[in-house]
Amino acid sequence: MTQHFTTLVPTLSPQLKPTSLPTQHSKLHTSMEKRYNHRNICTLIFILSFSPLASEACHEVDKEALLHFKHKITYDPSKLLHTWTPASNCCRSWEGVACDSSGRVVNVSRPGLTSVDDFILDTSMSGTLSPFLGNLSFLQLLDLSDLKDLKGHIPPEFGKLSRLTYLFLDSNKLSGSMPVTFRYLVRLKRLFLNDNILSGSVASPIFGSLFSLSELGLSGNKFSGSVPASIGKLRLVSKLDLHDNSFSGSIPNTIGKLINLNSLDLSENRITGSIPKSIGGLPKLVLLYLHQNQLTGSIPSSISGLKSLQFCRISENKLTGQIPAEIGKLSRVQRLIFENNKLTGKLPATMGNLANLTDIYFSNNHFTGIIPSTFGNLQNLQTLELSRNQLSGQLPPQLAKLKRLQSFDLSFNPLGLVAIPRWFQKLNLFRLILANTGIKGQLPNWLSSSSISTLDLSSNELSGRLPSWIGNMTNLSFLNLSSNGFYSSIPGQFKNLSLLMDLDLHSNKLSGNMNLIFSKNVQDPLGHFNSIDLSHNMFSGPIDEKVGQEPAMASIVSLVLSHNPLAGNVPKSIGKLSELQVLQLVSNGLSGGIPGEIANAKGLKAILLSKNRLSGTIPEKVLSLKDLEKFDVSGNQLSGRIPPHKANIPVSAFLDNPGLCGPPLPPCKPS
């Protein structure tokens, strides 16, 4: 059974690429251990409460119901039901079944995720749910979760299980709607139907009747329609997870009546309207996830009533207006994720009161003004993401007090920094992103002694030589200095960047030989390139014929060297780059033929070789690459028939090659 609520600390993974944000705040609901533990606790309760050695024989009605369920199972690879035989006592001999003293079945637990001798067994079962299970009139726990392949509808007969307290059917392939008869399950405390293919709207009477419910999980389905206002009658509910469905309409005001609510996840739906003011009436709420909806309006000042709130994610909506100053009253909050909205105004100085705050993600909004000096009080802050706003003015030196800050992103703000403030060297940063912030001059020397792993200073006005001390930045895994004015060759010390995996130096004035980059040191298993972009510089060639054999290149996915006067040939060893997907060698003055060996890089999706002096024919096996999506050899001296190919390649990709013929160009002349 998927245990969605044993922890309220979702794992955030700050992404490596500074231009994308994630989706990447990981879900809190995925680990196998969490999925196992919660079900096990519930099952243990029943083991302690009911002896499997019941004094009475199994009741015939219950036995018939369970055997009918087994009959509906078409595939049981782990033999979860092998002990369920007509000749044996279901109370004493059947695994996963427990009875009370009168021989009535109270617990049926055959999940696909179980623990045997501290080993987690992950198995499956195929079939459908038998309506006869509705005859188990004394049943209190039914756990058929994580079986992966239970299909069909949930029988409406389940509504007869009036004593049912726990129902776990998550992580299967159940379809259809939630039976309206669920309204009769008035003793139900936990209901998990997550990760199925259930659809339709949730009938209002269901929520209006489940007065005992404390945890509800419906995520990962295809439910639609509005969230019923009757949800406000679930007064005991503490965990409510409806994320990843197609719910629409607005968040009902009655949500504010759920005074015991600890976790609310309505993310990844199609919910519109504004955040209701009544949400401030949830004093026990620790987790609030409303991201990836279509919410509009402003953040209500009533959020000050969320005294227990620790994790708030309302990103990827259409929220407008200012962040209310009352946000400074959320004394326990740890993460504020408001990115990708249309929020405006100044950042509230009251946020400096949030002593427990560890992460701020406010990127891609319309914030203006300066960063408040009070942010220097956030002693536990680890992530400060403010990119793609309209922030300006001097950076407050008080930020130098943020000794725990690891990730700092101010990119694409009109800050006009001119120089990176010297107090930055007091920070122990892991990730520094200052793209397009107006920085000029040379790289500051203090970077040489920093422990930065991700550095992006692209789209600024930096100039001068690449300093030799860059080789001292041995923690670098991502380096982007593109769109600046650097000149000179790559310093020999560059080889020391043995952890570097992503390098972008495009659009500078760099010169000399680039092979030093390809042959840099590695620290296995780290330090193998994922991407290289050296385009639009003045590098000279030729490309080393053994480039495909260099250890640093073994797992490269994207290699972009276009618009450099490289000359020479396309190296055959490129075919040894087994992970390569993108190869761009446009306008490099390359000559010779297109080596057929390139086709050995079977994952290639894009091969761009236009505007060179390549000659000969196009190798058939190159055009036959299974994943090929983009191919361009225009503006060369190629000849012969274009090989047949499945990829949808436009005519323009073959133009300006006087000797080429055949589809999509005019037919070849008979010889």
Summary of the structure (lengths in Angstrom):
residues: 671
radius of gyration: 31.1
end to end distance: 70.0
largest distance: 95.1
contacts: 2376
relative contact order: 0.05
helix: 21%
strand: 24%
